[in-house]
Amino acid sequence: MEEQNNQNEVYSKKVRAGKRTYFFDVRETRGGDHYVTITESKKKLRDENDEESFYFEKHKIFLYKEDFEKFTEALNHTLGQIENGFSEESEGDKSNWE
């Protein structure tokens, strides 16, 4: 089954960030369209007393081509707010991303 999932994978980029790993994968639909999956993977211990027993907790976002522009704008705006400090205007900006 895993092999079948990788058949439609066009590109993959792995980013290690501390205890987390992020995967940015470009996949292709049966119709030939491309979409992105962003996966956060974090190693967790099943039993705190047994370091050999672990699993990976994963969270995934599917991002489709028609949403790329809005997603990118919102992400860049959000990162800008963090980097430049939050302004009172940012509270009113929430409705602009819908």
Protein Blocks (a to p, Z undefined) as FASTA:
>chain_A
ZZmmmmmpmbdcdddehjbccdddddddfkopacddddddddddfblklmkbccdddddd
dddfklmmmmmmmmmmmmmmmmnopafklmmmmmmmZZ
